[in-house]
Amino acid sequence: MTGQWRKNKVCVQVLFLIAAYCWVPVVRAETPRVVVSIAPLHSLVASVMVGVGVPDLLISAGQSPHHAALKPSIMRKVSQADLLVMVDPHCLERSLGQVAQRKPPEQQLNIHQVAGIRRLMYPAEHTHGGCDYDPHLWLDPNNAIQIVRAVSAALVQLDPSHRALYEQNQAATIARLTQLHARVLQQLSQPLPPYIVYHNAYAYFERRYGLSALFTVLKNPEIQPGIKRIRDVRRQIRAANVTCLFTEPQFPSKLVRPITAGNPLTVIVLDPLGYRLTPGADLYFELLDNMAVGFSHCLQTALHD
């Protein structure tokens, strides 16, 4: 009798374990919800996430990171995101500052704090939304490599089930960035004629490729130059035989026209935020290739004059 009871008890236990096993839900790896502030960063994050998912871009083309109008849908995406990637909400993406404060530090990746990132400090007389450093740090491909590594590490920690894919994408993206750097370096191997920039947005690109603007028209991109400043700029252009003026899509021609009137300047529009490009994994590479074409165009213009 005792043996039969033990036998029945074992059967009951086995049946219980089988039933319990059958009812255990299957855990599936979900795609992490990643949101990115601006298009160049979004491109690098998208490249690391190929085959896993697509990050959301928060600040669309034509919007300033400083003053972008955030719709309720954008606010929801940020609040629900597993990871928020941006340069610096206290400097560049000030429109995201308040919503970023509500997210815990482990759900944020602030690029300006990434180890190995090279930051260029502004001169004392330059102001840029309260920043003491130039926030356009993605324009140096070496910084982009550090960004890719940091993004990959953050995604692996967030989503270890896709570790191999993230690391594979990291290696492939860094290889593309290395090739991009070599391509741009070759294209800009010759010295450029004297040029100026309307807004000091290209310093990282210039420093990486041995370029240097004579001066910047705007000391603060949020304040347009007055009559005195325009006169000083026009005088400096003539004195230095400046050939080219580089500007950006957000500065319409009517703002640039007083600078160029009566001066034989070639105006070249560069796009450091990718306003005119389609968001995605290829945008960053198109952006830097276009920057190289723009600077090279200044050289070709001078050679044909």
Protein Blocks (a to p, Z undefined) as FASTA:
>chain_A
ZZmmmmmmmmmmmmmmmmmmmmpccddddddddddfbfmlmmmmmmmmgokaccddfbdg
hiafklpccdfklmmmmmmpmbdcdfblmlmmmmlmmmmmmpcfklcccfklpghiacdd
ddfkbceehiabdfklmmpmklmmmmmmmmmmmmmmmmmmlmmmmmmmmmmmmmmmmmmm
mmmmmmmmpccdddddfbdcklmmmmmnopacfbdfblblkbccdfklmmmmmmmmmmno
pabdcddfklcfklmmmmmgopacddddddfkommbccdjklmmmmmmmmmmmmmmmmmm
mmmZZ
